[in-house]
């Protein structure tokens, strides 16, 4: 398997060596530091002065924040690591925690350095309007509360939860999420419809009243998400398979729920397989009986009836079998066909299709949504016709070029574009699992090296925005790539005139990351805004090995702008989906404490995930705020034995 190529994402490029500040042996260390600090101060003050027109456009609530952002950007245009070492050697602030109060930190350091050198600094040169440490924290706190709501008494970081489709019919689920600690409810407009969204919000408002709690509603626009098209439907067959130990002995029979084909009822509890059959036949079945049949392979098989209720019955299987529509099931008298004795399995949904792709395979991406299909092979296993699949936005390939990389399903499969034709694109797979990887329909496609000309707002987004403006507190701008994208959604909201939800910039592309400062200044033209680090697509775009570096820079830039950040994508994902987290996930969730909000995605165990995240964030609050370690008393410090 080939290694993933290093992305071109514009972050600090692998320069681990720290350049040394030129030192004149005749100049005292304090004087060297003073000279460098004064040069830096002059540059950052000039930066804000030269951008006065830009600052005039931002909302008054962000006026000082936008100036601090420009100060921070000016500071970070040079490598100050040598200066930091010298400052630390003199016992002075190394500027490493200056994000929220750049000029005030430099001024305080300058004043201390002057005193250390036995000199007096002209106070008249200081900027009395600069944001100090406490003001920087307060501004960020105020902006976070405006966007995300108040914090808990014992937890300063909010928890956002993506509402699953079932919550539109399940008030109890939303009630329990709010009770367990959900502060913000996220609705993804890529799924469901306005009717379901309204039900979710109504359930949430009802739960707020019942629990005496408040919860913000954030609705994400679907955006121009490039995805794989449909695949040819799979076979209509269900596999019934019991669990076995290493010796092949059955440890847990397969559970079957058998219900009426004409009026199907969901199983009362978990079922491995659901079978639709005749309602008349169900009435003749008795607990303790046996159902016999010949499966799709011609094998003689049977089920044991365990329990019969009004809506259907439960059965168990101790042998593997395959059933298709039309398979005859016999109760009581084997293979005797009477009206009460036999029925046929009804309509079964087709199995999910997928393409199996291996390193070296060719994949054809078609410029239409005709269902794709697997590759065909000869008797020796060699490919005759390569696998094909469509895509949802084929015009993106007008901006792609041969030799550029292409990634599928959040980076699980990678390829290189070999050639682009009028109706199709030929891709060579260079990154896949050892035994191949499965590519399914509706999976994301990323072209990180291609300069795509896509608007952040689709026609569907503009339609959904009308609902969002009337019902949500904030709107997530998916795939935000430029200040023009921010201006576009501002214009649409103003045109609708029915409400003004706060805008959350979702940073999930390389372009979005590179244009973050410009987009922040555009977003700060409104009184409330935020940023979401959408780490799924962002990791593919910028390279998995660079994700930690990229998300770190986003946190810094946003803190400098006093703009709240939402830490999102795959937080405690295996816990939410499978009920058990990995060790790496716990550490990742703890790192999320440096943001103002952490987002959980949906899953059958999401309530457990909310409880766990609440505990993690509460514990971390005593240890760290942003980049600053909080030196609470450590029990470990009392454990040393002095009498060994």
C-alpha positions as CSV (number, residue, x, y, z in Angstrom):
1,X,0.0,0.0,0.0
2,X,1.5,3.4,-1.0
3,X,1.8,6.1,1.6
4,X,-0.4,9.1,1.3
5,X,1.3,12.0,-0.4
6,X,2.1,15.1,1.7
7,X,-0.5,17.8,1.1
8,X,0.3,21.3,-0.1
9,X,-1.7,22.8,2.8
10,X,-0.1,26.1,3.8
11,X,1.1,25.4,7.3
12,X,4.5,25.6,8.9
13,X,6.5,23.5,6.5
14,X,8.5,20.9,8.5
15,X,11.0,23.5,9.6
16,X,12.0,22.0,13.0
17,X,15.3,23.9,13.4
18,X,15.0,27.2,15.3
19,X,16.9,30.0,13.5
20,X,19.2,32.0,15.7
21,X,18.7,35.7,16.3
22,X,21.8,37.6,15.2
23,X,23.8,38.6,18.2
24,X,26.4,41.4,18.5
25,X,28.7,40.5,21.4
26,X,29.0,44.1,22.3
27,X,25.2,44.5,22.8
28,X,23.7,43.4,26.1
29,X,21.0,40.6,25.9
30,X,18.3,42.9,27.3
31,X,19.1,45.5,24.6
32,X,18.9,42.9,21.9
33,X,15.5,41.9,23.2
34,X,14.3,45.5,23.5
35,X,15.3,46.3,20.0
36,X,13.5,43.3,18.5
37,X,10.4,43.9,20.6
38,X,10.2,47.6,19.5
39,X,10.5,46.6,15.9
40,X,7.7,44.1,16.3
41,X,5.5,46.6,18.1
42,X,6.0,49.1,15.4
43,X,5.0,46.6,12.7
44,X,1.8,45.4,14.3
45,X,0.7,48.9,15.1
46,X,1.3,50.0,11.5
47,X,-0.7,46.9,10.3
48,X,-3.8,48.0,12.2
49,X,-3.4,51.6,11.1
50,X,-3.1,50.7,7.4
51,X,-6.2,48.5,7.7
52,X,-8.5,51.2,9.1
53,X,-10.9,50.9,6.2
54,X,-11.3,47.2,6.7
55,X,-11.8,47.6,10.5
56,X,-14.5,50.2,9.9
57,X,-16.7,47.5,8.2
58,X,-16.8,45.1,11.2
59,X,-19.6,45.2,13.7
60,X,-18.9,47.4,16.8
61,X,-19.0,44.3,19.0
62,X,-15.9,43.0,17.1
63,X,-14.1,46.3,16.6
64,X,-11.3,45.7,19.2
65,X,-11.3,42.0,18.4
66,X,-10.6,42.6,14.7
67,X,-7.8,45.0,15.5
68,X,-6.3,42.3,17.8
69,X,-6.6,39.8,15.0
70,X,-4.5,42.0,12.7
71,X,-2.0,42.5,15.4
72,X,-1.6,38.7,15.8
73,X,-1.3,38.1,12.1
74,X,1.5,40.8,11.9
75,X,3.2,39.1,14.9
76,X,3.1,35.7,13.2
77,X,4.6,36.9,9.9
78,X,8.0,36.4,11.3
79,X,9.7,33.6,13.1
80,X,10.0,34.8,16.7
81,X,11.3,31.5,18.2
82,X,14.9,32.9,18.8
83,X,13.3,35.9,20.5
84,X,11.2,33.7,22.7
85,X,14.2,31.8,23.9
86,X,16.0,35.0,24.9
87,X,12.9,36.3,26.6
88,X,12.6,33.1,28.6
89,X,16.3,33.2,29.5
90,X,15.6,36.7,31.0
91,X,12.6,35.5,32.9
92,X,10.2,37.5,30.8
93,X,7.0,36.5,29.0
94,X,7.8,34.6,25.8
95,X,4.6,35.9,24.1
96,X,3.4,32.3,23.8
97,X,0.0,33.1,25.3
98,X,-0.5,36.4,23.6
99,X,-3.4,35.4,21.2
100,X,-6.2,37.2,22.9
101,X,-4.2,40.4,23.9
102,X,-1.3,40.8,21.5
103,X,-0.3,44.5,21.9
104,X,-1.0,44.5,25.7
105,X,1.3,41.5,26.1
106,X,4.1,43.1,24.0
107,X,3.7,46.4,26.0
108,X,3.9,44.6,29.3
109,X,7.0,42.7,28.2
110,X,8.6,45.8,26.9
111,X,8.0,47.6,30.2
112,X,9.5,44.7,32.2
113,X,12.5,44.5,29.8
114,X,13.1,48.2,30.2
115,X,13.1,47.9,34.0
116,X,15.4,44.9,33.7
117,X,17.8,47.0,31.6
118,X,17.6,49.9,34.1
119,X,15.8,52.1,31.5
120,X,12.6,54.0,31.4
121,X,10.1,53.5,28.7
122,X,8.1,56.4,27.4
123,X,4.5,55.6,28.4
124,X,3.1,58.0,25.9
125,X,4.1,55.6,23.1
126,X,1.8,52.9,24.5
127,X,-1.6,52.3,23.0
128,X,-4.1,52.7,25.8
129,X,-6.9,51.2,23.7
130,X,-5.3,47.8,23.3
131,X,-7.1,44.8,24.7
132,X,-5.5,43.5,27.9
133,X,-5.5,40.0,29.2
134,X,-8.8,40.1,31.1
135,X,-10.5,42.0,28.3
136,X,-9.4,39.5,25.8
137,X,-10.9,36.6,27.9
138,X,-14.0,38.6,28.5
139,X,-14.6,39.4,24.8
140,X,-14.2,35.7,23.9
141,X,-16.5,34.7,26.7
142,X,-19.2,37.2,25.6
143,X,-19.0,36.2,21.9
144,X,-19.2,32.5,22.9
145,X,-22.3,33.1,25.0
146,X,-23.9,35.1,22.2
147,X,-23.4,32.2,19.8
148,X,-23.6,29.1,21.9
149,X,-25.5,30.1,25.0
150,X,-24.4,30.3,28.7
151,X,-22.0,27.8,30.2
152,X,-22.6,25.3,32.9
153,X,-21.5,26.2,36.5
154,X,-18.9,23.4,36.5
155,X,-18.1,23.2,32.8
156,X,-17.1,26.1,30.5
157,X,-17.0,24.2,27.2
158,X,-20.4,23.5,25.6
159,X,-21.5,20.2,24.1
160,X,-23.2,20.2,20.7
161,X,-25.1,17.0,19.6
162,X,-26.1,16.2,16.0
163,X,-29.8,15.1,16.2
164,X,-30.6,11.8,14.4
165,X,-33.6,11.5,12.1
166,X,-35.4,9.4,14.7
167,X,-35.5,12.4,17.1
168,X,-38.3,13.9,14.9
169,X,-40.6,11.1,16.2
170,X,-38.9,10.6,19.6
171,X,-39.3,13.4,22.1
172,X,-37.8,11.3,24.9
173,X,-34.4,11.1,23.1
174,X,-34.2,14.9,22.9
175,X,-35.4,15.3,26.5
176,X,-32.7,12.8,27.6
177,X,-29.9,14.5,25.6
178,X,-30.8,17.9,27.1
179,X,-30.9,16.3,30.6
180,X,-27.5,14.7,30.2
181,X,-25.8,18.0,29.2
182,X,-26.5,18.9,25.6
183,X,-26.1,22.7,25.2
184,X,-26.5,23.0,21.4
185,X,-28.6,20.9,19.1
186,X,-27.3,20.5,15.6
187,X,-29.5,19.7,12.6
188,X,-27.8,18.7,9.4
189,X,-29.8,19.9,6.4
190,X,-28.2,17.3,4.2
191,X,-30.7,14.9,5.8
192,X,-34.4,14.8,6.4
193,X,-36.7,17.7,5.5
194,X,-38.3,20.9,6.9
195,X,-41.2,18.9,8.4
196,X,-38.8,16.6,10.4
197,X,-36.6,19.6,11.3
198,X,-39.6,21.4,12.8
199,X,-40.6,18.4,14.8
200,X,-37.0,18.2,16.2
201,X,-37.1,21.9,17.2
202,X,-40.6,21.5,18.8
203,X,-39.4,18.6,20.8
204,X,-36.4,20.6,22.0
205,X,-38.5,23.6,23.0
206,X,-40.8,21.3,24.9
207,X,-37.9,19.7,26.7
208,X,-36.4,23.1,27.6
209,X,-39.6,24.0,29.4
210,X,-39.8,20.6,31.1
211,X,-36.2,20.7,32.4
212,X,-35.8,24.4,32.9
213,X,-32.8,24.5,30.6
214,X,-31.9,26.4,27.4
215,X,-30.4,25.0,24.2
216,X,-29.3,26.7,21.0
217,X,-30.3,25.3,17.6
218,X,-27.6,25.2,14.9
219,X,-28.6,24.2,11.4
220,X,-25.8,23.2,8.9
221,X,-26.4,23.9,5.3
222,X,-25.6,20.8,3.1
223,X,-23.3,22.9,0.9
224,X,-21.7,21.7,-2.4
225,X,-20.6,18.3,-1.1
226,X,-19.1,16.2,-3.8
227,X,-20.2,12.6,-3.3
228,X,-20.2,9.3,-5.1
229,X,-23.4,8.4,-7.1
230,X,-25.7,5.4,-6.8
231,X,-24.6,1.8,-7.4
232,X,-26.5,-1.0,-9.1
233,X,-28.9,-2.5,-6.6
234,X,-27.6,-5.6,-4.8
235,X,-29.3,-8.9,-4.6
236,X,-32.5,-9.2,-2.6
237,X,-31.3,-11.8,-0.1
238,X,-30.9,-11.9,3.7
239,X,-28.2,-14.0,5.4
240,X,-29.2,-15.6,8.7
241,X,-26.0,-16.4,10.7
242,X,-25.7,-17.5,14.3
243,X,-22.5,-16.6,16.3
244,X,-20.0,-19.4,16.8
245,X,-16.9,-20.0,18.9
246,X,-13.5,-20.9,17.4
247,X,-14.6,-24.6,17.3
248,X,-17.6,-23.8,15.2
249,X,-20.1,-24.4,18.1
250,X,-23.1,-22.0,18.2
251,X,-22.8,-19.6,21.1
252,X,-25.7,-17.4,20.2
253,X,-28.5,-18.3,17.8
254,X,-29.6,-15.7,15.2
255,X,-32.7,-13.8,16.2
256,X,-35.5,-13.4,13.6
257,X,-38.5,-11.2,13.8
258,X,-41.3,-12.3,11.5
259,X,-44.1,-9.8,10.8
260,X,-46.9,-9.1,8.4
261,X,-46.0,-8.1,4.9
262,X,-49.1,-6.0,4.4
263,X,-48.8,-4.2,7.8
264,X,-45.2,-4.6,9.0
265,X,-44.4,-3.8,12.6
266,X,-40.9,-3.0,13.9
267,X,-39.3,-5.6,16.2
268,X,-39.9,-4.8,19.9
269,X,-36.1,-5.3,20.5
270,X,-33.0,-6.1,18.5
271,X,-33.4,-8.5,15.6
272,X,-30.7,-9.9,13.3
273,X,-33.2,-10.3,10.5
274,X,-36.8,-9.2,9.9
275,X,-38.9,-11.3,7.5
276,X,-42.2,-10.2,5.9
277,X,-44.8,-12.9,5.4
278,X,-48.5,-13.5,5.2
279,X,-50.5,-12.2,8.2
280,X,-52.9,-15.2,7.8
281,X,-50.0,-17.7,8.1
282,X,-48.6,-15.8,11.2
283,X,-51.9,-16.6,13.1
284,X,-51.3,-20.3,12.6
285,X,-47.8,-20.3,14.1
286,X,-47.4,-21.5,17.7
287,X,-44.5,-21.0,20.2
288,X,-42.4,-24.1,20.5
289,X,-43.0,-25.1,16.9
290,X,-40.6,-25.5,14.0
291,X,-40.5,-23.7,10.6
292,X,-38.7,-25.6,7.9
293,X,-37.6,-24.5,4.4
294,X,-35.2,-24.9,1.6
295,X,-32.9,-21.9,1.4
296,X,-31.5,-20.2,-1.7
297,X,-28.6,-22.6,-2.0
298,X,-30.9,-25.7,-1.8
299,X,-29.9,-26.4,1.8
300,X,-32.6,-27.8,4.2
301,X,-32.9,-25.5,7.2
302,X,-35.2,-24.7,10.1
303,X,-36.2,-22.1,12.6
304,X,-37.5,-22.6,16.2
305,X,-40.4,-20.5,17.2
306,X,-39.7,-18.8,20.5
307,X,-42.5,-16.4,21.2
308,X,-45.7,-15.3,19.4
309,X,-47.4,-11.9,20.0
310,X,-50.1,-10.0,18.2
311,X,-47.8,-8.2,15.7
312,X,-45.6,-11.2,14.8
313,X,-43.4,-13.8,16.3
314,X,-39.8,-14.4,17.3
315,X,-37.7,-17.3,16.0
316,X,-34.1,-18.6,16.4
317,X,-31.8,-20.2,13.9
318,X,-28.8,-22.3,14.7
319,X,-27.7,-22.8,11.1
320,X,-26.6,-20.3,8.5
321,X,-29.2,-19.8,5.7
322,X,-30.0,-17.5,2.8
323,X,-33.5,-16.4,2.1
324,X,-34.9,-14.5,-0.9
325,X,-38.4,-13.3,-1.9
326,X,-40.5,-16.3,-2.6
327,X,-38.7,-18.7,-0.3
328,X,-41.4,-21.1,1.1
329,X,-41.7,-21.5,4.8
330,X,-43.6,-24.5,6.3
331,X,-45.0,-24.7,9.8
332,X,-46.0,-27.9,11.5
333,X,-46.1,-30.3,8.6
334,X,-42.9,-30.1,6.6
335,X,-43.3,-29.4,2.9
336,X,-47.1,-29.9,2.9
337,X,-48.7,-27.0,1.1
338,X,-52.0,-25.9,2.6
339,X,-53.3,-22.4,3.1
340,X,-52.5,-22.4,6.8
341,X,-49.3,-24.4,6.6
342,X,-47.1,-22.6,4.0
343,X,-46.2,-19.0,3.2
344,X,-43.7,-17.2,1.1
345,X,-41.1,-14.7,2.2
346,X,-42.3,-11.3,0.9
347,X,-40.3,-8.4,-0.6
348,X,-36.8,-8.0,0.8
349,X,-34.8,-4.8,0.3
350,X,-31.8,-5.2,-1.9
351,X,-28.4,-5.6,-0.1
352,X,-26.2,-2.5,0.0
353,X,-23.9,-2.5,-3.0
354,X,-20.2,-1.5,-3.0
355,X,-17.1,-1.5,-5.2
356,X,-14.1,-3.3,-3.9
357,X,-11.0,-1.3,-5.0
358,X,-7.4,-2.4,-4.6
359,X,-4.1,-0.5,-5.1
360,X,-3.4,-0.5,-8.8
361,X,-7.0,-0.8,-9.9
362,X,-8.6,1.6,-12.4
363,X,-11.8,3.4,-11.5
364,X,-14.0,5.2,-14.0
365,X,-15.9,8.2,-12.7
366,X,-18.8,9.1,-15.0
367,X,-20.2,12.5,-15.4
368,X,-23.8,11.3,-14.7
369,X,-25.6,9.5,-12.0
370,X,-26.2,6.3,-13.8
371,X,-25.8,3.5,-11.2
372,X,-22.2,2.4,-11.1
373,X,-21.1,-1.2,-11.0
374,X,-18.3,-3.5,-10.0
375,X,-15.4,-4.4,-12.3
376,X,-15.8,-7.5,-14.4
377,X,-12.9,-10.0,-14.4
378,X,-11.9,-13.0,-16.6
379,X,-11.4,-16.5,-15.3
380,X,-7.9,-15.6,-14.1
381,X,-9.1,-12.7,-12.0
382,X,-7.8,-10.0,-14.4
383,X,-10.0,-7.0,-15.0
384,X,-12.0,-6.9,-18.2
385,X,-14.0,-3.8,-17.6
386,X,-13.0,-1.4,-14.7
387,X,-15.4,-0.4,-12.0
388,X,-17.6,2.7,-12.6
389,X,-19.3,5.2,-10.4
390,X,-21.0,8.5,-10.9
391,X,-20.6,11.8,-8.9
392,X,-23.1,14.4,-7.7
393,X,-21.3,17.5,-9.1
394,X,-19.6,16.4,-12.3
395,X,-18.6,19.9,-13.3
396,X,-15.8,19.9,-10.7
397,X,-13.8,17.9,-13.1
398,X,-13.7,20.9,-15.4
399,X,-11.3,22.3,-12.9
400,X,-9.3,19.1,-12.3
401,X,-6.1,18.1,-14.1
402,X,-4.3,14.9,-14.8
403,X,-1.8,14.0,-12.1
404,X,-3.9,15.5,-9.3
405,X,-4.9,13.4,-6.3
406,X,-8.5,12.3,-5.5
407,X,-9.7,10.9,-2.3
408,X,-12.9,9.0,-1.3
409,X,-14.8,8.3,1.9
410,X,-12.9,10.6,4.2
411,X,-9.5,9.4,2.9
412,X,-10.1,5.7,3.1
413,X,-9.4,5.3,-0.6
414,X,-7.0,7.5,-2.6
415,X,-6.2,7.7,-6.3
416,X,-4.5,9.8,-9.0
417,X,-6.4,11.3,-12.0
418,X,-4.8,9.7,-15.1
419,X,-6.8,11.4,-17.8
420,X,-10.0,13.4,-18.1
421,X,-12.4,12.8,-21.0
422,X,-15.7,14.4,-22.1
423,X,-17.9,12.0,-20.2
424,X,-15.6,10.3,-17.8
425,X,-12.5,10.6,-15.6
426,X,-10.0,7.8,-15.3
427,X,-8.5,7.3,-11.9
428,X,-5.7,4.9,-10.8
429,X,-6.1,3.7,-7.1
430,X,-2.9,4.3,-5.1
431,X,-4.2,4.0,-1.6
432,X,-6.4,1.2,-0.3
433,X,-6.5,-1.6,2.3
434,X,-4.2,-4.6,1.8
435,X,-7.2,-6.7,0.8
436,X,-9.0,-3.8,-0.9
437,X,-11.4,-1.2,0.4
438,X,-15.1,-0.9,-0.1
439,X,-16.5,2.2,-1.8
440,X,-20.2,2.8,-1.4
441,X,-22.7,5.2,-2.8
442,X,-23.1,8.7,-1.2
443,X,-19.5,8.9,0.1
444,X,-17.4,12.0,0.0
445,X,-15.0,12.9,-2.8
446,X,-12.1,15.3,-2.2
447,X,-9.9,17.0,-4.7
448,X,-7.4,18.8,-2.5
449,X,-5.0,19.8,-5.3
450,X,-7.6,21.1,-7.7
451,X,-8.7,24.8,-7.8
452,X,-12.4,24.1,-7.7
453,X,-14.8,27.0,-8.6
454,X,-17.7,26.1,-6.4
455,X,-20.1,28.5,-4.7
456,X,-20.6,27.8,-1.0
457,X,-24.4,28.1,-1.5
458,X,-26.4,25.7,-3.6
459,X,-30.0,26.1,-4.7
460,X,-31.0,23.7,-2.0
461,X,-29.1,25.7,0.6
462,X,-30.9,28.9,-0.4
463,X,-34.2,27.2,-0.1
464,X,-33.3,25.7,3.4
465,X,-32.0,29.1,4.5
466,X,-35.6,30.5,4.6
467,X,-36.5,27.8,7.2
468,X,-33.2,28.4,9.1
469,X,-33.7,32.1,9.4
470,X,-37.2,31.6,11.0
471,X,-36.3,28.7,13.3
472,X,-32.5,28.5,14.2
473,X,-30.1,30.5,16.3
474,X,-27.1,29.9,14.0
475,X,-26.4,28.6,10.5
476,X,-23.3,26.5,9.6
477,X,-21.8,27.6,6.2
478,X,-20.4,24.3,4.9
479,X,-17.3,24.4,2.7
480,X,-16.7,28.1,3.3
481,X,-13.7,28.9,1.1
482,X,-13.5,32.7,0.8
483,X,-14.8,36.0,2.0
484,X,-17.0,36.1,-1.0
485,X,-18.8,33.0,0.3
486,X,-19.4,34.8,3.6
487,X,-20.7,37.9,1.8
488,X,-23.0,35.7,-0.2
489,X,-24.8,34.2,2.8
490,X,-24.9,37.6,4.5
491,X,-26.7,38.9,1.4
492,X,-29.2,36.0,1.3
493,X,-30.1,36.4,5.0
494,X,-30.6,40.2,4.5
495,X,-32.7,39.6,1.5
496,X,-35.0,37.1,3.3
497,X,-35.4,39.6,6.2
498,X,-37.1,37.1,8.5
499,X,-34.3,36.6,11.0
500,X,-30.6,36.9,11.3
501,X,-29.0,33.7,12.6
502,X,-25.3,33.8,13.5
503,X,-23.0,32.4,10.9
504,X,-20.6,29.6,11.7
505,X,-17.8,29.1,9.2
506,X,-17.1,25.4,8.7
507,X,-13.5,25.0,7.8
508,X,-13.2,21.8,5.9
509,X,-11.1,22.5,2.9
510,X,-7.5,23.6,2.2
511,X,-8.8,26.9,0.7
512,X,-11.0,27.5,3.6
513,X,-8.1,27.2,6.0
514,X,-5.8,29.4,3.9
515,X,-8.5,32.1,3.7
516,X,-9.7,31.9,7.3
517,X,-8.4,35.4,8.4
518,X,-10.3,37.1,5.5
519,X,-13.4,35.1,6.2
520,X,-13.3,36.0,9.9
521,X,-13.2,39.7,9.1
522,X,-16.1,39.2,6.7
523,X,-18.1,37.2,9.3
524,X,-17.3,39.9,12.0
525,X,-19.4,42.4,10.1
526,X,-22.4,40.8,11.9
527,X,-22.8,40.9,15.7
528,X,-22.3,37.2,16.2
529,X,-20.2,34.5,14.5
530,X,-18.2,31.3,15.1
531,X,-15.9,28.7,13.5
532,X,-16.3,25.0,13.3
533,X,-13.2,22.8,12.7
534,X,-14.8,20.1,10.5
535,X,-11.9,17.7,10.8
536,X,-13.2,14.9,8.5
537,X,-12.9,16.6,5.2
538,X,-10.1,18.9,6.5
539,X,-7.9,16.0,7.3
540,X,-8.3,14.6,3.8
541,X,-7.7,18.1,2.2
542,X,-4.6,19.0,4.2
543,X,-3.2,15.5,5.0
544,X,-3.9,13.4,8.1
545,X,-0.3,14.0,9.3
546,X,-0.9,17.7,9.3
547,X,-4.4,17.8,10.9
548,X,-3.0,18.5,14.4
549,X,-1.0,21.4,13.1
550,X,-3.8,22.8,11.1
551,X,-6.4,22.6,13.9
552,X,-3.9,24.2,16.3
553,X,-3.5,27.2,14.0
554,X,-7.3,27.6,13.6
555,X,-7.6,27.7,17.4
556,X,-4.9,30.4,17.6
557,X,-6.3,32.6,14.9
558,X,-9.9,32.4,16.3
559,X,-8.7,33.2,19.8
560,X,-6.9,36.2,18.5
561,X,-10.2,37.3,16.9
562,X,-12.1,36.4,20.1
563,X,-14.3,34.1,18.0
564,X,-15.6,30.9,19.5
565,X,-14.6,27.6,18.0
566,X,-16.5,24.3,17.7
567,X,-14.3,21.2,17.8
568,X,-16.1,18.7,15.5
569,X,-16.0,15.4,13.6
570,X,-15.4,11.9,15.0
571,X,-15.3,13.0,18.7
572,X,-15.9,9.8,20.7
573,X,-17.2,8.3,17.5
574,X,-16.8,4.6,18.4
575,X,-18.4,5.3,21.8
576,X,-21.4,6.8,20.2
577,X,-21.7,4.1,17.6
578,X,-20.5,1.0,19.4
579,X,-20.7,1.8,23.1
580,X,-16.9,1.6,23.8
581,X,-14.4,4.4,23.2
582,X,-10.8,4.0,22.1
583,X,-8.0,5.4,24.3
584,X,-7.1,7.8,21.5
585,X,-10.7,9.1,21.4
586,X,-10.6,10.0,25.1
587,X,-7.4,12.0,24.6
588,X,-8.8,13.7,21.5
589,X,-12.0,14.7,23.4
590,X,-9.9,16.1,26.2
591,X,-7.9,18.2,23.7
592,X,-11.3,19.6,22.6
593,X,-11.5,21.5,25.9
594,X,-9.4,24.2,24.3
595,X,-12.4,25.1,22.1
596,X,-15.6,26.7,23.3
597,X,-17.8,23.8,22.1
598,X,-17.3,20.1,21.3
599,X,-19.6,18.4,18.8
600,X,-20.8,14.8,19.0
601,X,-22.3,13.0,16.0
602,X,-25.3,10.7,16.2
603,X,-25.1,7.0,17.1
604,X,-27.1,4.4,19.1
605,X,-25.0,5.2,22.2
606,X,-25.0,9.0,21.9
607,X,-26.5,9.4,25.5
608,X,-23.5,7.5,26.9
609,X,-21.2,9.7,24.8
610,X,-22.7,12.9,26.1
611,X,-22.3,11.7,29.7
612,X,-18.7,10.7,29.1
613,X,-17.8,14.0,27.3
614,X,-19.4,16.0,30.1
615,X,-17.2,14.2,32.6
616,X,-14.0,14.6,30.5
617,X,-14.6,18.3,29.9
618,X,-15.4,19.0,33.5
619,X,-12.2,17.3,34.7
620,X,-10.0,19.1,32.1
621,X,-11.3,22.4,33.2
622,X,-9.2,22.2,36.3
623,X,-6.0,21.5,34.3
624,X,-6.1,23.7,31.2
625,X,-7.5,26.8,29.7
626,X,-6.7,27.2,26.0
627,X,-2.9,26.7,25.8
628,X,-2.4,27.7,29.5
629,X,-1.8,24.9,32.0
630,X,-3.8,25.5,35.3
631,X,-1.6,24.5,38.2
632,X,-4.2,23.0,40.6
633,X,-3.0,21.0,43.5
634,X,-1.8,17.6,42.4
635,X,-2.4,14.5,44.6
636,X,0.6,13.0,42.9
637,X,2.8,15.7,44.4
638,X,2.1,14.3,47.9
639,X,3.0,10.7,47.1
640,X,6.8,10.7,47.2
641,X,8.4,8.6,50.0
642,X,11.1,10.3,51.9
643,X,12.2,7.3,54.0
644,X,13.4,4.8,51.4
